[in-house]
Amino acid sequence: MDRTQNTIELLKTYNQEHIIKLLNKLEGKEKENLIEQIEKIDFHQIMELYDNTKKEIEIKQNKIENIAYLDKAKLTKQQKEEFDNLGEELIRKGEYAVVTMAGGQGSRLGHNGPKGTFKLDVYGKGKYLFEILAENLKEANKKYNVTIPWYIMTSKENHDETQAFLEKHNYFGYDKNNVIIFTQSELPVVDTNGKLLINKERKIKEASDGNGGTYSSLRRSGCLANMKERGIKWVFIGGVDNVLLKMADVTLLGMAIQKKVQIASKSVVKANPHERVGAFCKMNGHPKVIEYAELPEKMAEEIDENGELKYGESHIMCNLYTIEAIEKISKEHLMYHSAFKKSSYIDENEKEIIPQEPNSYKFESFIFDAFEFFDDIAILRGKREDDFAPVKNKDGVDSPKTAKELYEKYWKNVV
């Protein structure tokens, strides 16, 4: 049986006859590209994920407990010095790397282009999000007399544009030999009937598989091997959109080293018990970030003996891992969550359909679901005004306006 026939049989097995019709219309390179794409898709997995969207979510009885943390502001002088010295020594030895997740588009901000290319209106002339991160790393390099390797994860959708942007701006003065750009893996998008959507390029429409895909993408792209070659021991992973993100926080790193854990994270305390953020806890004896919707109201309001919220540590995408931890997670299968979204597609008459309502499922894994593979995590509580100024929404909370205010206020106090 030839390759085309094999592909047709596979599509028939999974009721994807509309793709067979498309395949029969195509010729030459276009046909070859589609067959190649189909051969790489795990149809069994996609159909299983689609079937799960039809099931009621079972709420299992889980044992949820609060989790220990250290408050950076309350560390003794001796504690802080010990952590800082350990962290600084490791960075100076060139054993530290940073990963920036930059696969998103700036559409929620009304920005046409990759999110990292968004310009925040600070000090009148403005700074790009990538520029702010580059400055943060350059400052650490200068302080610790090293060049930290910077790995930037793009999506297939924004990869070329991101690369062109960074080259145009000469990587904002960062050493180009130490910037490694790699792409995030993707999964097909399916409609409400389990049919894979077709895009304008006459291929199967795919979407990034969520920030939990970072681990496997690091491995698949060769970046994990590159880190090992460079002798990297610890890796920081953060997002592109927090303008106060400290990517080389020696206190956090030193605390993780001293506590002999494989993963660590920085948190900020929830603004109120019902703030819509994921909170750290221990579930069934393992570290976990529990979504606000999953935390019972009574628990969300519980107070400990110090008058603090028991479940008050928000996950702010500021995570640290040993290289062994990333390797371990990269071989595991993280749970996928389905998101019901609007997705344009090409119909059987090759007409582009732009839906007004959600019409399809994309499947994503979350970066923090990997914490459950470990027995412990070290958490350092930072301060919102020092550590967390995300640019997510066009207006209101976590918008360019709030991020600009926090950024300018922070640097005014630092200088």
N, C-alpha and C positions, 0 to 999 in steps of 0.2 A: 504493500500500500504506500502511495507516495505521501509526501509531506502535507500537501493540500488536503488530501482525503482524510489523513489522520486528524488534521485540525477540524475538518467538518464533523467527523465522528464525535470528537470531544465537545464541540459546540452543541450537537444534537443531544448528547448525554445530559447536558445542563440546561436544556430548553432555551438556547440562545440563537434560534433560527434567524432572527433579524440580522445577526452578524454574518451568518452564512450568505444571506442575500447581498450584503455589502461586499464580502469577500469575492463573490462571483462577478461583481461589477469591476473589481480592481484588476490592474495588470502590473507587470514588471516590479519595480522597486517598491511601489506603494503596497502591493499585495504581499511582497516579501516582508516588509516592515510590520504589517498587521499580523502575519503568521508568527513572526518572531515574538511579537508582544504577547499573543495568545499563548504561546508555548511557555512563557515565563509566569503566567497567572496560575495561582493555586485555586482552581474553581471550587474544589471541595470546601476549602476554607471560606471563600466568599459566600457560597450558598449557606454555609453553616451560620455565618455572621448575619446574613439576611434573615434566615429562619428565626434567629434570636430576637430580631426586632418585633416579631409577632407574638413573642412569649411575654407573659406577665413576669415582672422581675420579682424573684423570690427574696424576701428579706430574711436572711438567716439570723439565727440568734448568735450574735457576736459579743465577746467580752471586751468592752471598751474601757480603757483606763487612761488617766492623764499621763503625760510623759515628762521626764525631767529635762530641765534646760538650765543654762547659766545666763545670767543677765550681764551683758558687757559693761553696763554702767555701774554694776555692783561688785565687779571683780576687785579683789584687793590689789594693791600696787604690785605685790610679789607675784600673785597669780598672773596678772596681765603681762608682767615682764617675762615670766617663764614661758607663757604661750607665745608671746611676740618673738622671743629669741629662737624658739624651736621653728616657728613658721618662717622667720627671716633666713635662718640657716639653710633650710630646704630650698627656698627660692633662689638664694645666692649660688647654690650648688647646681642650678639649672635643672632641677628635678620637678618643675611645676609647669603645667600647661593650662591654657584657657580655651573653652569652647563657647562660641556664641551661636545661639539658635536664631537664625535670621531668615526662616523660610516663608514668613508671612508677607502679605500685601498690606498696603496702608489704606485699603478701601474704607474701613470703619472711620478713618480720620478724614475722609474725603481727599486722600492723597493717591494720585495715580502712579504706582510704582512700588518697589519693595519697601517694606516698613523702615528698614535701616537707612533709606535715602530721604526720609522725612526730615525737614528742617524745623527745628524748634526755635521759636523767636526769643532767643536769649541775648541780652546786651545789645539790642538793636539790630546787629548784623546777622544774628542767628547761627546755629550750629546743627549739623546733621547728626542723627542718632549714632551712626558709625563713627563720626568724628569725636563725639563725646566719649565713646568706648575706647577709641584709639588713644585719646589723651590720658584716660585713666590708666591704661597699660603702660604708656610711655613714661608716666610719672613713676610707676612701680619699677620699671627698668632702670631708670636713672637712680632711684633710691637704693636699689639692691645690686646695681652694677651687673646687669644680666639682660638678655633679650628673651622674654617669655614667648614661646611658640603660641600663635593665635590661630585656632581652627574655627572657620566660619561655615556653619551649615546653612545652605540655601535649599530652595525647593526647585524642582525641574522648571516650574512656572517662572521663578524669578532669578534663576542662576546666571544667565547671560547678562541680564541687566545689572545685577549686583556686581559681577566681575568687571563689567565695563565702567560702572560708576567708581569702583575702588581704584581702578587703573587711571581713570581720568583725574581723580583727586590724589594720585600718587600714594594711595593707602594712608593718607593723612600723616605722612612722615614716618609710618611704621616700616621696619625693615621687611621688604617684600619677600625675602627668602624665608622669613619666619611667619608668613601668613599662608595658611593652607585652606583652600576652599573646597568643600565637598557637598554632595547633594543628599537630601533626605529621601528615604524610600517612599513608595506610593502604593496605594491599593485602588482597585477599580471602584467606580461610583455606580450604585444600582438604583433602579427606580422602585416604586412601591409594589411592582409585580415581580421583582427579582431579575429584571432584564438589565444587562450592562448598558450604560449610555455610550453613545458615539459622539466624538467631538468634531470640530470643524476640520481638523487635519485628517478625518476619516480613519481615526484610530479609536481604541476604547478609552473612554474618559477616565482618568485617574486623579486622585487627590492625595496630598501628603498624609501619612498615616499617624499624625499626631506627634507631640514632643517626646512621647515614649519611644518613638522610632529612632531617637538620637543614638542610643547605645548600639543597636544593630547596624545603623548607618556608619558609625565610626569604624566598626569592624569591616563591613562590606567594602568601604571606600579605601581601605588600606591605612586610614589615619591612626588606628589603634597600633598597628605594626610600626608606623612612623614614630609614634610616641615612645614605644619600647626601644626602638633604635636610638632615640635621643636620650634614653635613660630617665624618662619621666616616671615619677613615683606617685604624684597626686595631680588630679585633674579637676578644674572648676568648670561647671556648666551653668550658664545663665542665659537670659533672654536679651534681645536687642533693644527692648523698649523701656527699660528702667534706667533713667538718666542719673540716678544716684547709686547704681550698682557698684559695689566694691569687688572687683574681680581678683584682687590679690590682697585679701584681708589676712594679715599674718596672725591676728588673734584667733580667728576662726580656724585657720590651718594648724596653728600650734596646739589649740585645744583638741583638735581631732587626733593629732599625733600623740599628745600626752595621754589621751583616753584610750589609745590603741583601738580605735574603731575603724571601719572601712568606709563609712559614709558620714557626712556631717552637713548641717544646713544652718542658714541664718534665718531667723524669724523676726517678725515684729508683732507686738500685741494687738489683738483685734480692737478696732475702734469702739465696738460695742458687741454684746453677746450675739447679735443677729446680723453682723456684717457678713455679706455674701462672699466669703473666702473659705478656702480649704484650711482646716486646722489640724495640727499635729496631735496624734494620740498614740496609744499602743492598742492594737486590736489582736486578740488571741495571742498575746505575748510578743508581737512583732511591731516595729514602727510602721506608722500608717498616716496618710493625710486623708482625713475624712471630709467629704464635701459638705457644705453648709446644709444642703437639703437632707442629708443622711443623719445629721446629728439631732437627736430629739431635743425639743425646746427646753425641757427641764435640765438636760445635761449642758446645753449651751449656756445656761444661766448659772450653773454651779460655781461656787466660790471656794478657794482653798483656805488654809489657816492664815495665810498672809493677806487675805482679802483680794487675791488675784483670781481671774477667771481660770477655772481648771482646764478648760479647752480653749485657751486664748492665744496660742502661738500660731500665727498665720504663716502659711507656706508662701514665700515671695520669689520662688524660682532663683534661689541663690544656693546652689548645691555643690558639695565637694565629694570626691570619690578617690579611693586608691585605684591605681591602674588595674589591680586584680579584681576590684569590685566591678569596674566597667566590663572587663573581659567576661566575668561570671554572668552579669546581666545580659550581655550581648548574645549569649547562647540560650537564654531563656525565652519563653513565649509570654509576653505581657498580655494581660486581658485587653480586649478591644471594646470600646464604647461606641455606640452608634449615634450619629448626629443627623437630624432631619433637616435638610438644607435645600435652598433653591439652586438648581444646576441647569444651565443651558445645554442643549444637545441638538443633534441632527436627527430628524425623523426619517422614515423610510423613503420619502421623496427628496431627501437631501436638503430639506428646508430647516433653517435654524429656528429652534423653539426657545424663546426666553420666558420662563415661567414667572407668574406673579406670586405664586404660593410655593412653599416647600414641596418638592416632588421627588426627592431622592435621599438615599442614605450614604453618608461617608463614614468610614470606620477609623477610629483614632485610638491610640494607646496613650496613657498619661505617664509622664516622667516619674511621678512620685509613686506609681504602683509598684515600682521596682524596690522601694524601701522594704517591702514585706519579705524580701529574700534574705534579710539580715536580722540578727537578734537585737542589734542596738544601733542607735544613731546619736551623734553628739549635736546638740542644738544650742546655738548662741543667739540670745535675744538682742537684736539691735534696736535702733530707734527709727520710727517712721520718717522723721524729718532728716535723718542722716542716711537712710538706706533704701527708701522706697518712694520713688516718684515715677510711676509708670505712665506711659502715653498709650492709652487704649481706646478711649472714646473721643468723639469729635467735641463734645461739650460736657459740662458737669464734672462728676468725679473722674479721676484718672484721665484727665484730658490734657492737651497741650498747655492750657491756661494754668492748671494746678501744678503740672510738672515744671513749667517755667518759674513759677513762684517759689517752689521748693528748691529748685536748682540754684536760683540766684541767691536765695536766703542762705543756703548751705555754704556756698562759696564766699559769701560776704563774711560769714562767721569764721571760716577757716583761714582766710587771708589775714 
